[in-house]
């Protein structure tokens, strides 16, 4: 085995271990990466790592996965980035596909009480994410107003087109009235040539515009699914939980996945390590007209993560100049505020309306929120407790 092969293998093993043990969502993942690669292995300095995190939070997509891609790119080039993504993503994707196939083959074990328990946990998880994002991104009168306006629009007109319109409008507003609100980015020294950046951006735009047209022309349901998940992966600002309303619009409102399966999968995604975007693998394997669950799960998994590759490669050569533009920083501030409203709308429907039907449900939701927020219980433990409690005693109903 050559030195380069050994280095790539070591890189894969490190990210595989993180993929098996990194519970807690994107913020926790970034902390795990810092401990592993800055403190323990000293692959890069504290400042360089902070620069990578700033870049990945600037871009749409799953920030923690993009940090992992950047670290893999830095250590092993494009193959290293791919191996880092596979190692970090595959464990949770496999678990969620297995969960989806288990539900498809035998739904008797997933009792209504257990499902209701998962719905209540989802209320607590999204509420925690909503409060954290609100404090971080809504710090002025205008950003609070944008969040409220976005929530109102999406409550009255739910759907993917409305979500995209809100994000675009927020970006335009922010570029004019919130100029210079974000801190300037620092230099990121990853060797990606400008030509590669232009090619990656071209692929992203061509696929974003072309996939829906091609799937419509050839009446391909498979391509239609890929386009839907690719679009969702391109539009997610603000963290993994924001993918919830986007994927709900693309899968439940189109009758590809039942609402019950969607909520069960979202609950299961809280109980596994790795990125929340692997929820897409569950949805792909749960498609009602999809006879090949494994292939469907992997197909949708690749579709939702692929924009992250393109966006990262497109931004790296131009990050310093791009992040220094006041209009761009203002647009990002407004977009982040808008996605708080987007998540707020999703918190009401479908999360709250499908879970909270009685005073007992409110009480159980508050207990779950307290376990997550104040007792600092890991999400997987809360999910397991509520699911088993429902299965064992049926006290959710």
C-alpha positions in Angstrom: 0.0 0.0 0.0 1.5 3.3 -1.0 1.8 6.3 1.3 -0.9 8.2 -0.5 -3.3 5.2 -0.3 -2.6 4.8 3.4 -3.3 8.5 3.9 -6.6 8.3 2.1 -7.6 5.1 4.0 -6.7 6.8 7.3 -8.8 9.8 6.3 -11.8 7.6 5.5 -11.5 5.7 8.8 -11.4 8.9 10.8 -14.5 10.3 9.1 -16.3 6.9 9.4 -15.7 6.9 13.1 -17.1 10.4 13.3 -20.1 9.3 11.2 -20.8 6.5 13.7 -20.4 8.6 16.9 -21.3 12.2 16.0 -24.7 12.8 17.6 -26.3 16.1 18.3 -26.8 18.0 15.0 -24.6 20.3 12.9 -23.3 22.5 15.8 -22.2 19.4 17.7 -20.6 18.0 14.5 -18.5 21.2 14.0 -17.3 20.8 17.6 -16.4 17.2 17.0 -14.4 18.1 13.9 -12.6 20.8 15.9 -11.6 18.4 18.6 -10.5 15.7 16.1 -8.7 17.8 13.5 -7.5 20.9 15.3 -6.9 19.8 18.9 -6.0 16.2 18.5 -4.5 15.7 15.0 -3.4 19.3 14.4 -4.2 19.1 10.7 -4.9 22.8 10.7 -4.8 25.8 13.0 -7.6 27.2 15.1 -7.9 30.3 12.8 -7.9 28.2 9.6 -10.6 26.0 11.0 -12.7 29.0 12.0 -12.3 30.3 8.4 -13.6 27.1 7.0 -16.6 27.1 9.3 -17.4 30.7 8.3 -17.3 29.8 4.6 -19.6 26.8 5.1 -22.1 28.7 7.1 -22.1 31.4 4.4 -23.2 28.8 1.8 -26.5 27.0 1.3 -26.4 23.4 2.3 -25.4 21.3 5.4 -22.6 23.3 7.0 -21.1 20.4 9.0 -20.9 18.2 5.9 -19.3 21.0 3.9 -16.7 21.5 6.6 -16.0 17.8 6.3 -15.7 18.1 2.6 -13.3 21.0 3.0 -11.1 19.0 5.4 -11.1 16.0 3.1 -10.2 18.3 0.1 -7.4 19.8 2.1 -5.9 16.4 3.1 -6.5 14.3 0.0 -7.8 16.4 -2.9 -11.0 15.6 -4.6 -10.9 11.9 -3.8 -10.2 12.8 -0.1 -13.3 15.0 -0.1 -15.4 12.2 -1.5 -14.1 9.7 1.0 -14.7 12.1 3.9 -18.3 12.6 2.8 -18.9 8.8 2.4 -17.4 8.0 5.8 -19.4 10.7 7.6 -22.7 10.2 5.8 -23.0 6.5 5.1 -23.7 5.1 8.6 -26.7 7.3 9.3 -28.0 6.8 5.7 -27.8 3.0 6.0 -29.6 3.1 9.3 -32.4 5.3 8.0 -32.8 3.2 4.8 -33.1 0.1 7.0 -35.7 1.9 9.1 -37.7 2.8 6.0 -37.6 -0.8 4.7 -38.6 -2.1 8.1 -41.7 0.2 8.1 -42.5 -0.8 4.5 -42.4 -4.5 5.2 -44.1 -4.5 8.6 -45.9 -1.5 10.0 -47.4 -3.4 12.9 -44.5 -2.6 15.3 -44.8 1.1 14.7 -47.9 1.6 16.8 -50.0 4.8 16.6 -48.8 5.6 20.1 -45.1 5.2 19.2 -45.6 7.4 16.1 -47.3 10.0 18.2 -44.3 10.0 20.6 -42.0 10.6 17.7 -44.2 13.5 16.6 -44.0 15.1 20.0 -40.2 14.8 20.1 -40.2 16.5 16.7 -42.1 19.5 18.2 -39.4 19.8 20.9 -36.5 19.5 18.5 -37.8 22.0 16.0 -38.7 24.4 18.8 -35.1 24.3 20.1 -33.7 24.9 16.7 -36.2 27.7 16.1 -35.2 29.5 19.3 -31.5 29.1 18.6 -31.7 30.4 15.1 -34.0 33.2 16.1 -31.5 34.5 18.6 -28.6 34.2 16.1 -30.2 35.6 13.0 -32.9 38.0 14.2 -31.1 40.8 16.0 -32.6 43.9 14.4 -36.1 45.3 13.7 -35.7 44.5 10.0 -34.6 40.9 10.4 -37.4 40.3 12.9 -39.8 41.8 10.5 -38.5 39.6 7.7 -38.8 36.5 9.8 -42.4 37.3 10.7 -43.3 38.2 7.1 -41.8 35.0 5.8 -43.7 32.9 8.3 -47.0 34.6 7.4 -46.5 34.2 3.7 -45.6 30.5 4.0 -48.5 29.8 6.4 -50.9 31.3 3.9 -49.2 29.9 0.8 -47.2 26.7 1.6 -45.2 25.1 -1.1 -41.7 25.0 -2.7 -42.3 27.9 -5.0 -43.4 30.2 -2.2 -40.3 29.2 -0.2 -38.0 30.0 -3.1 -39.7 33.3 -3.7 -39.4 34.3 0.0 -35.6 33.5 0.0 -35.0 35.4 -3.2 -37.0 38.4 -2.0 -35.2 38.4 1.3 -31.9 38.4 -0.4 -32.8 41.4 -2.6 -34.1 43.3 0.5 -31.0 42.5 2.5 -28.6 43.5 -0.3 -30.1 47.1 -0.1 -31.0 47.6 3.5 -28.7 45.3 5.5 -25.4 46.0 3.8 -22.4 45.1 5.9 -24.3 43.3 8.7 -22.1 40.1 8.6 -18.5 40.0 9.6 -16.0 39.8 6.8 -14.7 36.4 6.0 -11.1 35.4 6.4 -8.8 33.9 3.8 -9.3 30.2 3.1 -6.3 28.6 1.5 -7.7 25.5 -0.3 -6.2 25.0 -3.8 -9.2 25.2 -6.1 -8.6 27.0 -9.3 -11.0 29.8 -10.5 -11.7 27.7 -13.6 -12.9 24.8 -11.4 -15.1 27.2 -9.5 -16.8 28.4 -12.7 -17.3 24.8 -14.0 -18.8 23.8 -10.6 -21.2 26.8 -10.7 -22.1 26.0 -14.3 -23.0 22.4 -13.4 -25.1 23.6 -10.5 -27.1 26.1 -12.5 -27.5 23.7 -15.5 -28.8 20.9 -13.2 -31.0 23.2 -11.2 -32.7 24.5 -14.3 -32.4 21.5 -16.6 -33.5 18.6 -14.4 -37.1 19.6 -14.1 -37.4 20.2 -17.8 -35.8 16.9 -18.8 -37.9 14.9 -16.3 -41.1 16.6 -17.7 -40.1 16.0 -21.3 -39.3 12.3 -20.8 -42.0 11.8 -18.1 -39.3 10.3 -15.8 -40.4 9.9 -12.2 -36.9 9.0 -11.2 -35.5 12.2 -12.6 -38.3 14.2 -11.1 -37.3 12.8 -7.7 -33.7 13.6 -8.2 -34.6 17.2 -9.3 -36.8 17.7 -6.2 -34.0 16.6 -3.8 -31.4 18.5 -5.7 -33.5 21.7 -5.5 -34.0 21.2 -1.8 -30.3 20.8 -1.3 -29.6 24.0 -3.2 -32.0 26.1 -1.2 -31.3 25.2 2.4 -29.9 28.1 4.4 -29.5 28.2 8.2 -29.0 24.5 9.2 -30.2 21.0 8.7 -33.6 21.5 10.3 -34.6 24.0 7.6 -34.7 21.1 5.1 -37.8 19.8 6.9 -40.4 22.1 5.3 -38.6 21.9 1.9 -38.7 18.1 1.9 -42.3 18.1 3.2 -43.4 20.2 0.2 -41.5 18.0 -2.2 -42.5 14.6 -0.9 -45.7 14.7 1.2 -47.6 17.4 -0.8 -46.8 15.4 -4.0 -48.0 12.1 -2.3 -44.7 10.4 -2.8 -44.5 9.7 1.0 -47.2 9.6 3.5 -47.3 12.2 6.3 -47.1 9.5 8.9 -43.9 8.0 7.3 -42.4 11.5 6.9 -42.8 12.3 10.6 -41.6 8.8 11.7 -38.5 9.2 9.5 -37.8 12.7 10.9 -38.0 11.3 14.4 -35.6 8.5 13.5 -33.2 11.0 11.9 -32.8 12.6 15.4 -31.8 9.3 16.9 -28.9 8.5 14.5 -25.4 10.1 14.3 -24.2 12.0 11.3 -25.9 14.8 9.2 -29.6 15.4 9.3 -29.6 15.6 5.5 -29.5 11.7 5.5 -33.2 12.0 6.2 -33.4 12.1 2.4 -32.2 8.5 2.3 -35.2 7.5 4.4 -37.6 9.4 2.1 -36.1 7.9 -1.0 -36.4 4.4 0.4 -40.0 5.1 1.5 -41.3 6.3 -1.9 -44.7 4.5 -2.4 -44.1 3.8 -6.0 -40.4 2.9 -5.7 -39.8 -0.9 -5.9 -36.1 -0.6 -5.1 -35.8 0.9 -1.7 -32.0 0.8 -1.4 -31.4 2.4 -4.8 -34.1 5.0 -4.2 -32.6 5.9 -0.8 -29.1 6.3 -2.2 -30.4 8.2 -5.3 -32.1 10.8 -3.2 -29.1 11.0 -0.8 -26.8 11.8 -3.6 -29.3 14.3 -5.1 -29.6 16.4 -1.9 -25.8 16.5 -1.2 -24.6 17.1 -4.7 -25.3 20.9 -4.6 -23.0 21.1 -1.6 -20.1 19.8 -3.6 -20.7 22.3 -6.4 -21.4 25.2 -4.1 -18.2 24.6 -2.1 -16.0 24.3 -5.2 -17.7 27.4 -6.8 -17.1 29.5 -3.7 -13.6 28.5 -2.6 -11.6 30.4 -5.3 -13.6 33.6 -4.7 -14.5 33.5 -1.0 -12.3 36.4 0.2 -13.6 38.8 -2.4 -17.2 37.5 -2.2 -17.5 37.7 1.6 -16.1 41.2 1.6 -18.9 42.6 -0.5 -21.3 44.5 1.7 -24.3 43.7 -0.5 -23.6 40.0 -0.3 -23.2 40.1 3.5 -26.5 42.0 3.7 -28.3 39.5 1.5 -27.1 36.6 3.6 -28.3 38.3 6.8 -31.8 38.8 5.3 -31.9 35.2 4.0 -31.0 33.8 7.4 -33.8 35.8 8.9 -36.2 34.6 6.3 -35.4 30.9 7.0 -36.2 31.5 10.6 -39.7 32.4 9.5 -39.7 29.4 7.1 -38.8 27.1 10.0 -41.4 28.9 12.2 -44.1 28.1 9.6 -43.0 24.5 9.5 -43.1 24.4 13.3 -46.8 25.2 13.2 -47.7 23.0 10.2 -47.0 20.1 9.9 -45.0 19.7 13.1 -47.3 21.2 15.8 -50.7 20.5 14.1 -49.9 16.8 13.6 -48.6 16.2 17.2 -50.3 18.5 19.7 -53.9 17.6 20.1 -54.5 17.8 23.9 -53.2 19.3 27.1 -51.3 16.0 27.7 -49.5 16.4 24.4 -48.4 20.0 25.4 -47.1 18.7 28.8 -45.2 15.9 27.1 -43.8 18.3 24.5 -42.6 20.6 27.3 -40.9 17.7 29.1 -39.1 16.7 25.9 -38.1 20.4 25.3 -36.7 20.6 28.9 -34.8 17.3 28.4 -33.1 18.7 25.2 -32.6 22.3 26.2 -31.9 22.3 29.9 -31.0 18.8 30.9 -28.8 18.5 27.7 -30.0 15.0 27.0 -28.8 13.7 23.6 -31.7 13.8 21.0 -31.4 10.0 20.3 -32.1 9.3 24.0 -35.2 11.5 24.0 -36.4 9.9 20.8 -35.9 6.4 22.1 -37.6 7.2 25.4 -40.7 8.6 23.8 -41.0 5.9 21.1 -40.6 3.1 23.6 -42.9 4.8 26.1 -45.6 4.9 23.4 -45.0 1.3 22.3 -44.9 0.0 25.9 -47.8 1.8 27.6 -49.7 3.7 24.9 -49.9 6.7 27.2 -49.4 9.1 24.3 -53.0 8.8 23.3 
